[in-house]
Amino acid sequence: MAHVLAKLTGVKVSDIKQQLASDMNRHAEHGLYLKHLWQNADDNNEVFFIFRTTDLDKARKFIDEVHNQVLAADHNANLPRMTFLEER
């Protein structure tokens, strides 16, 4: 099973939790299912979250499209750093 790990800095975990909840259906349409959300114990402004996905290529395409749209509107947008993981 594949996963997508996200790291986002300069944010409050409560804000990210709310955003992920509001985006849940849209994420699911693209095969992304939130599994966990963590706050860095040493840095309250750093959040990690991980999605499970059945189709890593589809997930990557969706994330790239969304991030490109956001960056087109604001090239300084604070977007998560995404890591695409395959189980071997």
Helices and strands as residue ranges (DSSP letters): E 2-9, H 13-22, H 24-29, E 32-39, E 46-53, H 56-73, E 81-85
